[in-house]
Amino acid sequence: MLHKYRKTALIEAEQFDGSDEMIRKYHIKYYSPGDEYSFYTKEGASILNIGDWIATGIDGEHWRIEPDIFKRTYERVN
């Protein structure tokens, strides 16, 4: 039987702005074609664009989330 599940872990996230501070913080490399960047995740290298969200999970791992997916999937917790 198919059941529905909701994630219960909180993540931290910030929107990538291309700043030197974020590039250093996440060890991001400039990739070149069309202002694309690259950074490493548990799954390997990932393309990152300005405006994408960088999420940090409960084990300190990072991954990229496209802005439209982030908006539909996450809500801010204060």
Secondary structure, DSSP 8 states (H G I E B T S, - for coil): -----------EEEE----HHHHHHTT-EE--TTSEEEEEETTEEEEEETT-EEEE-TTS-EEEE-HHHHHHH-----
